[in-house]
Amino acid sequence: MPLLGACSGLQIVDALTPRSGYTVATGLPFADDPRLRLDLYRPDRPAPGAPTVVFFYGGNWETGDKGMYRFVAQALTSRGYSVAIPDYRLYPQVRYPEFLRDSAAAVAWVRRHGAEHGAQPGPVAVMGHSAGAYNALMLAMDRRWLAEQGLDPARDLRAAVGLAGPYDFLPLQSDMLKDLFGPEKTRPDTQPITHVAAPLPPLFLATGTADETVLPRNSRNLAAKAREVGGSVRTVEYDDIGHIRIVAALAAPLRWLNPVLDDVDGFLKSLPQIES
């Protein structure tokens, strides 16, 4: 079984993750559906000017729960970031693009109400792993979803961070994905790479060279397209790292796997200061 390839692996990581250095408000509703709740973590020592991070978990748009990703929040709060981790509706309850609408609603809630709960005010950074990286980058690339919430990526997103995300993955291979993303003639519209256009928020795209689940070409292709339109992109490829270990390395007991926490932290703290 791959490292952290099952819920039991995440439960072990959670048990080994420090519970100090932050406070958390759990189950904050950001939309009417009972699943659409988020957990908001506030660091004991906020980093001045650091954006609040909205993190979307992966799971092939089929599985996942915000409570399984406390290790991500602990990692980022240890560097001074407020962190929101929302749930979003999953297949087969919903299909594309409803999970993007859920993700946009979470960002809008954090943008408008996060500071009331102690989060850093101002534009947020969206971040995700795997399917969650898709959600994050689609919000940054395809303006429709944030626009439905009265937001604009150019104004309301400080940055977008993708870990092992699928951004350019046609043709679809599985029956589940074909059902999830709809008719073949409209599938190009579901791809983040289709929507690359200036202006873009700063991007951080990381992948592992040993990732056989979401191939590294996804990050490479999106980075190249973003640079073509003048986007600011930082890319990292971790040698011999697969799909799960890239996010597992955020967990305190597993940070020896790769320096993803240092790299994400360095990227976010290098961003220019902007008005709230």
Secondary structure as UniProt FT lines:
FT   TURN            3..4
FT   HELIX           7..16
FT   STRAND          22..29
FT   TURN            34..35
FT   STRAND          37..43
FT   TURN            48..49
FT   STRAND          53..56
FT   TURN            60..62
FT   HELIX           66..69
FT   HELIX           70..77
FT   TURN            78..80
FT   STRAND          83..86
FT   TURN            91..93
FT   TURN            96..97
FT   HELIX           98..113
FT   HELIX           114..117
FT   STRAND          124..129
FT   HELIX           131..141
FT   HELIX           144..147
FT   TURN            148..150
FT   HELIX           153..156
FT   STRAND          157..163
FT   HELIX           175..181
FT   HELIX           184..190
FT   HELIX           192..195
FT   STRAND          203..208
FT   TURN            209..210
FT   HELIX           217..228
FT   TURN            229..230
FT   STRAND          233..238
FT   TURN            239..240
FT   TURN            243..244
FT   HELIX           245..248
FT   TURN            249..250
FT   HELIX           252..254
FT   TURN            255..256
FT   HELIX           260..269
//
